């Protein structure tokens, strides 16, 4: 995930900011995708990123208002 891709996704979120719930979901998706990107690397923080992603395996309701 390069800076260009990140900037494009932020621009799309910016265009949707009038729809708070959609923008919030897109923001969360960006964070998750970035953590997944780090987790696939061999560098620093990859192990920690994989640990963070374990929270997505927890079974509980995730609600947005």
C-alpha positions as CSV (number, residue, x, y, z in Angstrom):
1,X,0.0,0.0,0.0
2,X,1.7,3.1,-1.2
3,X,1.2,6.7,-0.3
4,X,-0.7,7.3,-3.6
5,X,-3.2,4.6,-2.8
6,X,-3.7,6.0,0.7
7,X,-4.3,9.5,-0.6
8,X,-6.8,8.3,-3.1
9,X,-8.7,6.4,-0.4
10,X,-8.6,9.5,1.9
11,X,-10.0,11.6,-1.0
12,X,-12.9,9.1,-1.4
13,X,-13.6,9.3,2.4
14,X,-13.5,13.1,2.2
15,X,-16.1,13.1,-0.6
16,X,-18.4,10.9,1.5
17,X,-17.9,12.8,4.8
18,X,-21.5,14.1,4.5
19,X,-22.6,10.5,5.1
20,X,-21.1,10.0,8.6
21,X,-21.7,6.3,8.8
22,X,-20.3,5.5,5.3
23,X,-17.3,7.7,5.9
24,X,-16.7,6.0,9.3
25,X,-16.8,2.6,7.7
26,X,-14.5,3.6,4.9
27,X,-12.1,5.0,7.5
28,X,-12.1,1.8,9.5
29,X,-11.5,-0.2,6.2
30,X,-8.5,2.0,5.5
31,X,-7.0,1.3,8.9
32,X,-7.7,-2.4,8.7
33,X,-6.2,-2.6,5.2
34,X,-3.1,-0.7,6.3
35,X,-2.6,-3.1,9.2
36,X,-3.0,-6.0,6.9
37,X,-0.4,-4.5,4.6
38,X,2.1,-4.1,7.5
39,X,1.3,-7.7,8.7
40,X,2.3,-9.1,5.3
41,X,5.7,-7.4,5.4
42,X,8.9,-8.9,6.9
43,X,9.9,-5.7,8.5
44,X,9.5,-4.1,11.9
45,X,6.0,-4.3,13.4
46,X,4.7,-7.1,11.1
47,X,4.3,-9.5,14.1
48,X,2.5,-6.8,16.1
49,X,0.2,-6.0,13.2
50,X,-0.7,-9.7,12.9
51,X,-1.5,-9.7,16.7
52,X,-3.7,-6.6,16.3
53,X,-5.7,-8.3,13.4
54,X,-6.7,-11.1,15.8
55,X,-9.4,-8.8,17.2
56,X,-11.3,-9.2,13.9
57,X,-11.8,-12.9,14.8
58,X,-13.7,-12.1,18.0
59,X,-17.4,-12.8,17.8
60,X,-19.3,-9.8,19.0
61,X,-21.7,-7.3,17.4
62,X,-20.1,-4.3,15.8
63,X,-22.7,-1.6,15.6
64,X,-22.7,1.9,14.2
65,X,-25.3,4.5,15.0
